[in-house]
Every structure is written in C-alpha cells, then in structure tokens.
C-alpha cells in the first residue's frame, strides 16, 4: 500500500488535472506511442506557440479527475500511453494541431477522444472539428459575407444609373 505522502502527492496531481480540464474550453486525448523525441519536441513547440498546454498523464489519475463530470465518458479510451492537450483560449487549436500531426505520423500517433465545452467527442468528431477554420478565420468569413450584400447592391445600382445615363 502506498505511503501517505504518495497518496497526498497523487491527490494534488488529480486536483490539478481536474482544474486544468474544468478551466479549459477544449481538450484532446492522444496515444503518443511511437513518436520520436525530435517529433515530440517539434509538436510541443507548435502546441506551446498556439497557447495549448500538453502533457503526458497517467490514465488512472485522469479517470479520477473526470469522475463525476460530464467528461466521464472519456474514461473508456484511457488505456495505453496517454497525453492530454488543453486550451483555454482557442477551442479548435488542440484538435487542429494534433489531428495534423496524427495524419503525418502514419498511425503511430493517434487521437483517442476529446471534449469541447463540456461535451465528450469521439476521435472522428475531433477530426471534423480540426477541419474548421480558426476563430479569426470564421470572423473574416462572416465579415466577407456581410460586406458582399451591400457591395453587390451598390454595384447593381451604379449599373442602373449608368444604363439610364446612356439611354
């Protein structure tokens, strides 16, 4: 049986994991088996630059951290090697970066599951979210649509005026 100091240390880790998950907008759980040290360093750098916190976690500790929450359904995939990437700012960043890395890894690095706004996602749903543009990209698309209507109307009206002037 583990000593009290070990149990207390694990309780602190579980509390930190719980706070990290609850304080994030989204997260992705991956199986990092087979990744090289160079690739891991490159991946961690890209995640860090995007504001994503990435760390290797013990399955049992993560299960305890999500126990009793809406994310408890993720416990089913917590086997083997597990790493967790969470974001508090950009909800799509972990999925986008890790999905791209998983595609490039030829099956050695796989997405297990994820969550977004308290809802558990399958690996397929994480991949679908990864294909969405970033928040800035969505805002640009919205602004483009909003500007195109009045712009088209202005062009049509100017063509009507030109046709009346030539007539």
N, C-alpha and C positions, 0 to 999 in steps of 0.2 A: 504494500500500500504506500502511495506517495506521502512524503512528509507534508506538514502544514505549510511550509514555505513554498513548496512546489505548487500546492493547491491554490495558495493565495496568488502566486505569480500567474497561474492559468486563469484565475478569476479576473485578474486585471486585463489579461490579453483578450478574454471574451468580452469584457465590458468595453474595451477599446474597439474591438471589431464591431460590436453592436452599435456603438456611437458612430463609427465610420459609415456603416451601412444605412443607418437611420438618417444621417446628415447628408447623404448623397442623393442626387437626382436619379442616377442610374449606375449600374454596375454590370460587369461581365465576369463570369467564372470560366476559366480555361484549364485545359490539360496541357501542361508545358513540356511533357515528356519528349525527349529527343531534340530539344533546342540546344544549339551550341552556345558557348559563352559569348562569342562575338555577336551572334544574333540577339541574344538576350540583352546585351549592353545596348545595342542599336535600338531594340524595341523599347527598353526602359527610357532611353533618351527621348524618343519620339513621344512616348506617353507623358513624360515629365513636361516637355515643351507644350503639350496640349492641356496641361493642368490636371492630368489624370494620375491618381495615386495607385500604384501597382505593387502588390506584394504576394509572396508565397504564403499560403495559410494551411494550417492543419485542418483536415476535414471535420474532425470531431469538435474542434473549437468553433469553427464556422457554423456547424449544426447547432451548437449551444447558443451562439449569438443570434441566430434567426429563429430559434424555437419560440413558438407562441406569436410570431408576427405573420404578416401577410406573405412573407417570403419563405415560409417554412416548406413550401412545395419544392424549393431548390434542393432540399436535403437528399432527394432521390438520386441526383447526379454527383454527389460529393463522394467520389471514390477515386483512388489513384492519386496522381500528382495534381495539385490544385493551386491556382493563383487567382487572385481577385483584383480587378481593376475597377475603381470607383471614381466618379466625377461629381463635383459639387456645382460646376459652372456650365459645362456643355454636355447635355444628356446624350448626345449622339457620338461624342468623341471616343469613348472606350470601345463601343461597338464598331465604329468605322476603322479605327487603327488595328484592333485585334482581328477583325474579320479579314482585312487586307493581308495582315501577317499570316493568318491561318491559310489563306488561299495560296500564298507564296511558299508555304512550308512543306508542301506535298504530303500532307496528312500526319506529320509528326507533331504538330501543334494544333489543337482543336478547341473549338468553343463548346462548352458543356451546357451553359444556360446563362441567363442574365435577368435583370429586372429594370423596370422603368417606372418611375412614380409609384412604387409600391406593388407593381404587378409583375409576377414571375413570367419570364419569357423563355421559350424553347430556343434551341440553337438556330433553328430556321427563322424564327422571329427576330432574333438578334441580327442575323444576316440581312433580313429585309430592312431593318432599321438602319443598318450600316450603309445602305444604298441611298438613304435620304441625304439631301444637302444639309450643310451646317445651318445654324440659326441665321447667320449673316446672309447665306445664300438664299434661304427662304424669304427673308425680308427683301432682298433685291428682286426676287421673282414677284413678290406681291407688289412692290413699288412699280415694277415694269408693267404689270397688268393694270394697275390704277392709272398710270400715265398714258397708256396706249389708247384708252377710250376717249378722253378729251382731245388727245393729239389727232386721232382719226377724225373726230368731228370737226376740228379746226381745218384739217386738210380738205374735207368734203365741202365745208362752207366756202373756203377760199376758191375751190374749183367752180362752185356755183357762181360766185361773184365774177370770176374770170370769164366764164361762159356767157354771162349776161352782158359784160363789157364788150365782148367781141360781136355780139348779136346786134 
